[in-house]
Amino acid sequence: MISSAARMVLAVGLAAILLATPVVGAEQVEISFATWQLHDWYEEIIPEFHEAYPNIRVEYRPMHWGGWTNYTEQIVTQFVGGVAADVMNLPALGFPSVAGQGILMPLDELIDRDRVEFDFADFLPVAQEAMRWDGRTYGITQNMGIWMAHFNEDKFAEGGLSNPVQLARGGAWTWDAMIDSTKRLARFDNSGENTQWGMITYPEDAGIYPFVWGHGGRLLSEDGTESLIGEPEAVAGIAQIQELMYRDRALAFPWFTGVPQRAPWPESINSGSFGLLLWWATLTASFEGLQWESDEVPIPPGPNDPNTVPVQFNMISMSAQTQKREAAWEFVKFITGKEQNAGMMALSPGRVPSRASLLPEYFDLQRREWSQEGTQLLLNSINRARLVPQHQEFGRINDLNRRHLRPIWTNDEDPNIALQELDRQIDLLLAQPQ
């Protein structure tokens, strides 16, 4: 027979467990979820969530993209109108703006409460950094956008150049090796027109950052209050891009940028008429079924700074207006959990997991050529990663970048002159009251 004292201890213990364990009640709850991407995956995963949580229903709201600024504006408009989704998918560049306007619910309390169950420590340090804004956590990431050097194995072999993966394994994939390969893999017809590009990249995404960072430059100061794009180190990085374009005629941007040194797109991928392609890792999906061999290698350390690898993270966030916090949080944990992220990797090639425990599985699925060294190569790359600059005014900063960098990309202006003016314009913008 259990004594009265023992029953009291059991009762108190049970009450403590119930109080400490978050429970979503049996009452039917409906939440909404808004996203612009991965519709096929979400349409599969949401029924799985319904099966695991039969008392929670998710209203799925597929949204129009139209670019990250347009999408972010839609989110803000819905919030102001009181109709924001309980859970929302936010693009990396728009995340700071939305978080800074008080639209998102801080998640720190929920993360701390469920830290062990959710295994928050499994997220890579750079991913945890990306989830925060102004000292608080406003989102959970599912996967990592990482800038990689895709390369055409056939072109490297034809040009008598060593395979970059083999060079990386031996520590010989350096900045000079990448630049030398770019120059040596450019090909021309009898009239002097390019028939093959040594390198293709895209400046209006993350394309400028390996060059700027590698030469020791920055776009903004650490606290985001000052422009640094006019400093000599940043100028040197941008100048190297211009030299590769016009002095060496080895580097091109996609045709839709409208610059003179432009490569057909996506025909360049289909034909394999390039040596290196610096782009997000997700581009590997475009290489499936082609008649030439491709692989990826990390961006090498720069001449003045080894941290040359741009990364960014889209976020799963909760609206500050939601009245269904616990149900929304269960959905966030579900779609950012290990099992679901592993499924996303299998469905969408090139999506690098933001959880460290999934990196070996990532290589098993998609990086067979990297063999056992693959995980370590990527970890070395992640250890040299920097977040693509985040700022509440990044939309306007990006507009200034586009306007003042274009004369450099068209070879109409000296980089130093153009960047000094860009530096001045960004400083004027940052000085405005927020």
C-alpha positions as CSV (number, residue, x, y, z in Angstrom):
1,M,0.0,0.0,0.0
2,I,1.3,3.5,-0.9
3,S,1.5,5.8,2.1
4,S,-0.2,9.2,2.2
5,A,3.2,10.8,2.1
6,A,4.2,8.8,-0.9
7,R,1.0,9.7,-2.7
8,M,1.6,13.3,-1.9
9,V,5.2,13.1,-3.4
10,L,3.8,11.4,-6.5
11,A,1.1,13.9,-6.9
12,V,3.5,16.8,-6.6
13,G,5.9,15.2,-9.0
14,L,3.2,14.5,-11.6
15,A,2.0,18.1,-11.3
16,A,5.5,19.4,-11.9
17,I,5.9,17.2,-15.0
18,L,2.6,18.4,-16.4
19,L,3.5,22.0,-15.7
20,A,6.9,21.6,-17.3
21,T,5.7,19.8,-20.4
22,P,4.0,22.0,-23.1
23,V,0.8,20.4,-24.1
24,V,-1.3,21.4,-27.1
25,G,-4.8,20.6,-25.9
26,A,-7.3,18.2,-27.6
27,E,-9.4,21.2,-28.7
28,Q,-9.3,21.7,-32.5
29,V,-7.0,24.5,-33.4
30,E,-6.4,26.0,-36.9
31,I,-3.3,27.9,-37.8
32,S,-2.1,29.4,-41.1
33,F,1.2,29.1,-42.9
34,A,2.5,31.4,-45.7
35,T,5.3,30.6,-48.0
36,W,6.5,31.3,-51.6
37,Q,8.6,28.2,-52.1
38,L,8.8,24.4,-51.9
39,H,5.0,24.0,-52.5
40,D,5.3,20.3,-53.5
41,W,7.2,19.5,-50.3
42,Y,4.8,21.4,-48.0
43,E,1.8,19.8,-49.6
44,E,3.3,16.4,-48.6
45,I,4.6,17.4,-45.2
46,I,1.5,19.2,-43.9
47,P,-0.7,16.0,-44.0
48,E,2.1,14.3,-42.0
49,F,1.8,17.0,-39.4
50,H,-2.0,16.6,-39.3
51,E,-1.5,12.9,-38.6
52,A,1.0,13.6,-35.8
53,Y,-1.1,16.4,-34.4
54,P,-4.7,15.6,-35.2
55,N,-6.1,18.5,-33.2
56,I,-4.1,21.1,-35.2
57,R,-5.1,22.0,-38.8
58,V,-2.8,24.1,-41.0
59,E,-4.3,26.4,-43.6
60,Y,-1.7,26.5,-46.3
61,R,-1.2,29.9,-48.0
62,P,1.0,29.7,-51.1
63,M,2.2,33.3,-51.9
64,H,3.5,35.0,-55.0
65,W,7.2,35.7,-54.9
66,G,8.1,38.6,-57.3
67,G,11.5,39.1,-55.5
68,W,12.3,39.3,-51.9
69,T,11.4,42.9,-51.5
70,N,7.9,42.3,-53.0
71,Y,7.3,39.3,-50.9
72,T,8.4,41.1,-47.7
73,E,6.1,44.0,-48.5
74,Q,3.2,41.5,-48.8
75,I,4.0,40.1,-45.3
76,V,4.1,43.7,-43.8
77,T,0.8,44.6,-45.5
78,Q,-0.9,41.5,-44.2
79,F,0.3,42.2,-40.7
80,V,-0.8,45.8,-40.7
81,G,-4.2,44.6,-41.9
82,G,-4.4,42.1,-39.1
83,V,-4.5,39.1,-41.4
84,A,-0.9,37.9,-41.2
85,A,-0.3,34.1,-41.2
86,D,0.5,32.5,-37.8
87,V,3.6,31.0,-39.3
88,M,5.5,32.4,-42.2
89,N,8.5,31.6,-44.4
90,L,10.8,34.7,-44.7
91,P,13.6,35.2,-47.2
92,A,17.0,35.8,-45.8
93,L,17.4,39.4,-47.0
94,G,13.9,40.4,-45.9
95,F,14.1,38.8,-42.4
96,P,15.9,41.8,-40.7
97,S,13.3,44.3,-42.0
98,V,10.3,42.2,-40.8
99,A,11.9,41.4,-37.4
100,G,12.9,45.1,-36.9
101,Q,9.3,46.2,-37.4
102,G,7.9,44.2,-34.5
103,I,6.0,41.8,-36.8
104,L,7.6,38.6,-35.5
105,M,7.3,36.9,-32.2
106,P,10.6,36.3,-30.3
107,L,11.1,32.6,-29.9
108,D,13.8,32.5,-27.2
109,E,11.4,31.5,-24.4
110,L,10.1,28.6,-26.5
111,I,13.5,27.5,-27.6
112,D,14.8,27.5,-24.0
113,R,11.8,25.5,-22.8
114,D,12.1,22.9,-25.6
115,R,15.9,23.1,-26.2
116,V,16.6,19.4,-25.5
117,E,13.6,18.0,-27.3
118,F,14.2,20.3,-30.3
119,D,18.0,19.8,-30.1
120,F,18.6,23.5,-30.8
121,A,22.4,23.0,-30.3
122,D,22.4,20.9,-33.4
123,F,22.1,24.0,-35.6
124,L,25.4,25.2,-36.9
125,P,26.7,28.3,-35.1
126,V,26.4,30.5,-38.2
127,A,22.7,29.3,-38.5
128,Q,22.0,30.3,-34.9
129,E,23.6,33.7,-35.6
130,A,21.3,34.2,-38.6
131,M,18.2,33.4,-36.6
132,R,18.8,36.4,-34.3
133,W,18.1,40.1,-34.8
134,D,18.9,42.8,-32.2
135,G,19.7,40.1,-29.6
136,R,16.6,38.0,-30.0
137,T,15.7,34.9,-32.0
138,Y,12.9,35.5,-34.5
139,G,13.1,32.5,-36.8
140,I,14.3,28.9,-37.2
141,T,16.1,27.9,-40.4
142,Q,15.5,24.7,-42.4
143,N,18.6,24.8,-44.7
144,M,21.5,26.9,-45.7
145,G,22.1,28.8,-48.9
146,I,25.9,28.5,-49.4
147,W,27.9,30.0,-52.3
148,M,30.0,27.3,-54.0
149,A,32.3,27.0,-57.0
150,H,30.6,24.7,-59.4
151,F,33.0,23.4,-62.1
152,N,33.0,21.6,-65.3
153,E,35.2,18.6,-64.9
154,D,35.5,18.0,-68.6
155,K,36.8,21.6,-69.3
156,F,39.3,21.3,-66.5
157,A,40.6,18.0,-68.0
158,E,40.6,19.4,-71.5
159,G,42.6,22.4,-70.4
160,G,45.2,20.2,-68.6
161,L,44.2,21.7,-65.2
162,S,44.0,19.7,-61.9
163,N,40.6,18.8,-60.6
164,P,39.7,21.4,-57.9
165,V,38.3,18.8,-55.5
166,Q,41.7,17.0,-55.7
167,L,43.4,20.3,-55.1
168,A,41.2,21.1,-52.2
169,R,41.9,17.7,-50.6
170,G,45.6,18.6,-50.7
171,G,45.2,22.2,-49.5
172,A,46.2,23.5,-53.0
173,W,42.8,25.0,-54.0
174,T,43.9,28.6,-53.3
175,W,42.6,32.0,-54.5
176,D,45.4,32.2,-57.0
177,A,44.5,28.7,-58.3
178,M,40.9,29.7,-58.8
179,I,41.9,33.0,-60.6
180,D,44.5,31.2,-62.7
181,S,42.0,28.6,-63.7
182,T,39.5,31.3,-64.7
183,K,42.0,32.9,-67.0
184,R,43.3,29.7,-68.6
185,L,39.8,28.2,-69.3
186,A,38.6,31.2,-71.4
187,R,38.3,30.3,-75.1
188,F,37.7,32.6,-78.2
189,D,36.8,32.1,-81.8
190,N,38.7,33.6,-84.8
191,S,36.9,37.0,-84.4
192,G,37.9,37.2,-80.7
193,E,34.5,36.4,-79.3
194,N,34.2,34.2,-76.3
195,T,33.1,30.6,-76.9
196,Q,33.8,29.5,-73.4
197,W,34.0,31.5,-70.1
198,G,36.5,30.8,-67.4
199,M,34.0,31.9,-64.8
200,I,30.4,32.9,-64.6
201,T,28.9,34.6,-61.6
202,Y,26.0,36.9,-60.6
203,P,26.9,40.2,-58.9
204,E,23.5,41.1,-57.6
205,D,23.2,38.1,-55.4
206,A,26.3,37.1,-53.5
207,G,28.7,37.2,-56.3
208,I,30.7,40.3,-55.2
209,Y,31.3,39.1,-51.6
210,P,34.0,36.5,-52.1
211,F,36.1,39.1,-53.9
212,V,35.4,41.9,-51.5
213,W,35.8,39.8,-48.4
214,G,38.8,37.9,-49.8
215,H,40.7,41.1,-50.3
216,G,39.9,42.2,-46.7
217,G,37.0,44.5,-47.5
218,R,33.4,44.8,-46.2
219,L,30.1,46.3,-47.4
220,L,29.1,47.6,-43.9
221,S,30.6,48.0,-40.5
222,E,29.8,45.3,-37.9
223,D,27.2,47.4,-36.3
224,G,25.6,48.4,-39.6
225,T,26.0,52.1,-39.1
226,E,28.8,52.9,-41.6
227,S,29.6,52.0,-45.2
228,L,33.0,50.4,-45.9
229,I,32.6,49.7,-49.6
230,G,34.9,52.6,-50.5
231,E,37.8,51.3,-48.5
232,P,40.9,50.2,-50.5
233,E,40.4,46.5,-49.7
234,A,36.8,46.5,-51.0
235,V,37.9,48.5,-54.1
236,A,40.6,45.9,-54.8
237,G,38.0,43.1,-54.8
238,I,35.7,44.8,-57.1
239,A,38.5,45.9,-59.4
240,Q,39.6,42.2,-59.7
241,I,36.2,41.3,-61.1
242,Q,36.3,44.1,-63.6
243,E,39.8,43.1,-64.7
244,L,38.8,39.5,-65.2
245,M,35.8,40.7,-67.3
246,Y,37.6,43.2,-69.6
247,R,41.4,42.9,-69.3
248,D,41.3,39.0,-69.3
249,R,37.9,38.5,-70.9
250,A,37.5,35.5,-68.8
251,L,34.6,36.3,-66.5
252,A,31.0,36.9,-67.5
253,F,27.6,37.6,-65.9
254,P,24.4,36.0,-67.1
255,W,22.9,37.7,-70.2
256,F,19.9,39.1,-68.2
257,T,22.3,41.5,-66.4
258,G,22.7,43.4,-69.7
259,V,26.4,44.0,-69.4
260,P,28.8,43.6,-72.4
261,Q,30.5,40.5,-70.9
262,R,27.5,38.3,-70.6
263,A,27.0,34.6,-71.1
264,P,23.8,32.9,-72.5
265,W,21.6,31.7,-69.7
266,P,20.7,28.9,-69.1
267,E,22.3,27.8,-72.4
268,S,25.7,28.0,-70.8
269,I,24.7,25.4,-68.2
270,N,23.1,23.2,-70.9
271,S,26.2,23.3,-73.1
272,G,28.8,23.4,-70.3
273,S,30.6,26.3,-71.9
274,F,32.3,27.4,-68.8
275,G,35.0,26.3,-66.4
276,L,33.8,27.7,-63.1
277,L,30.3,28.9,-62.0
278,L,30.1,30.7,-58.6
279,W,26.6,30.4,-57.4
280,W,24.3,28.9,-54.7
281,A,24.8,25.2,-54.1
282,T,21.1,24.7,-55.0
283,L,22.1,25.2,-58.7
284,T,23.3,21.6,-58.7
285,A,19.7,20.6,-59.5
286,S,20.1,22.3,-62.9
287,F,23.0,20.0,-63.8
288,E,21.0,16.7,-63.6
289,G,20.9,14.8,-66.9
290,L,23.5,16.9,-68.7
291,Q,26.1,15.3,-71.0
292,W,29.1,16.8,-69.2
293,E,30.5,16.1,-65.7
294,S,30.1,18.6,-62.9
295,D,31.1,18.9,-59.3
296,E,31.5,21.6,-56.6
297,V,34.3,22.8,-54.5
298,P,34.4,25.5,-51.7
299,I,35.3,29.0,-52.5
300,P,39.0,29.2,-51.6
301,P,40.4,31.5,-48.9
302,G,41.1,35.0,-50.2
303,P,44.5,36.7,-50.4
304,N,43.9,38.8,-47.3
305,D,41.0,37.0,-45.5
306,P,40.2,33.3,-45.5
307,N,36.5,33.9,-44.8
308,T,35.2,34.2,-48.3
309,V,32.1,31.9,-48.3
310,P,28.7,33.7,-48.4
311,V,25.8,32.0,-46.6
312,Q,22.2,33.0,-46.0
313,F,19.2,31.3,-44.3
314,N,15.5,31.7,-45.1
315,M,13.5,31.6,-41.9
316,I,10.4,30.0,-40.5
317,S,8.9,32.6,-38.1
318,M,5.8,33.2,-36.0
319,S,3.6,36.3,-36.2
320,A,3.6,38.6,-33.2
321,Q,-0.2,38.7,-33.7
322,T,-0.8,34.9,-33.4
323,Q,-3.3,33.9,-30.7
324,K,-2.3,30.2,-31.1
325,R,1.3,30.3,-29.9
326,E,1.6,26.7,-28.8
327,A,0.0,25.2,-32.0
328,A,2.1,27.5,-34.2
329,W,5.3,26.5,-32.3
330,E,4.6,22.8,-32.7
331,F,4.3,23.3,-36.5
332,V,7.6,25.3,-36.6
333,K,9.4,22.6,-34.7
334,F,7.9,19.9,-37.0
335,I,8.9,21.5,-40.3
336,T,12.4,22.5,-39.0
337,G,13.1,19.1,-37.3
338,K,15.7,16.6,-38.4
339,E,13.4,14.1,-40.0
340,Q,11.7,16.6,-42.2
341,N,14.9,18.3,-43.1
342,A,16.4,15.0,-44.3
343,G,13.3,14.6,-46.5
344,M,13.8,18.0,-47.9
345,M,17.4,17.2,-48.9
346,A,16.3,14.1,-50.8
347,L,13.6,16.1,-52.6
348,S,15.6,19.2,-53.5
349,P,19.2,18.7,-54.6
350,G,21.7,21.2,-53.3
351,R,19.9,22.3,-50.1
352,V,22.6,22.1,-47.5
353,P,21.2,21.3,-44.1
354,S,21.7,23.8,-41.3
355,R,21.8,21.0,-38.7
356,A,25.3,19.6,-38.2
357,S,24.0,16.0,-37.6
358,L,22.6,15.9,-41.2
359,L,25.8,16.8,-43.0
360,P,27.0,13.2,-43.5
361,E,23.6,12.3,-44.9
362,Y,23.8,15.2,-47.2
363,F,27.0,13.9,-48.7
364,D,25.6,10.4,-49.0
365,L,22.7,11.8,-51.1
366,Q,24.4,14.3,-53.3
367,R,28.2,14.5,-53.1
368,R,29.4,11.1,-54.0
369,E,32.5,12.5,-55.8
370,W,33.7,14.1,-52.6
371,S,33.8,10.7,-50.9
372,Q,34.6,10.6,-47.2
373,E,36.5,13.9,-47.3
374,G,33.4,15.6,-48.5
375,T,31.9,16.4,-45.1
376,Q,35.2,17.8,-43.9
377,L,35.6,19.9,-47.0
378,L,32.2,21.4,-46.5
379,L,32.8,21.9,-42.8
380,N,36.0,23.8,-43.6
381,S,33.9,25.9,-46.0
382,I,31.3,26.6,-43.4
383,N,33.9,27.5,-40.9
384,R,35.0,30.3,-43.3
385,A,31.4,31.4,-43.9
386,R,30.0,34.9,-43.5
387,L,26.4,35.9,-43.5
388,V,25.4,37.9,-46.5
389,P,25.1,41.4,-45.0
390,Q,21.9,41.8,-43.0
391,H,20.3,45.2,-42.4
392,Q,16.8,46.6,-42.0
393,E,17.5,49.0,-44.9
394,F,19.1,46.4,-47.1
395,G,16.5,46.8,-49.9
396,R,17.5,50.4,-50.3
397,I,21.2,49.6,-49.9
398,N,20.9,47.0,-52.6
399,D,19.3,49.5,-54.9
400,L,22.3,51.8,-54.4
401,N,24.7,49.0,-55.0
402,R,23.0,48.1,-58.3
403,R,23.0,51.7,-59.5
404,H,26.6,52.5,-58.7
405,L,28.2,49.1,-59.5
406,R,26.7,49.0,-63.0
407,P,29.2,51.5,-64.6
408,I,31.9,49.2,-63.3
409,W,30.3,46.1,-64.8
410,T,29.9,47.9,-68.1
411,N,33.6,49.1,-68.0
412,D,32.5,52.8,-68.1
413,E,33.9,53.9,-64.7
414,D,36.9,53.3,-62.6
415,P,36.0,51.2,-59.6
416,N,37.6,53.6,-57.1
417,I,35.6,56.5,-58.3
418,A,32.3,54.6,-58.5
419,L,32.8,53.0,-55.0
420,Q,33.6,56.3,-53.3
421,E,30.3,57.7,-54.5
422,L,28.5,54.5,-53.5
423,D,30.1,54.7,-50.1
424,R,28.9,58.3,-49.7
425,Q,25.4,57.5,-50.7
426,I,25.1,54.5,-48.3
427,D,26.4,56.7,-45.5
428,L,23.7,59.3,-46.2
429,L,21.1,56.5,-46.1
430,L,22.3,55.1,-42.9
431,A,22.4,58.5,-41.3
432,Q,18.6,59.0,-41.8
433,P,16.4,58.4,-38.8
434,Q,15.1,54.9,-38.7
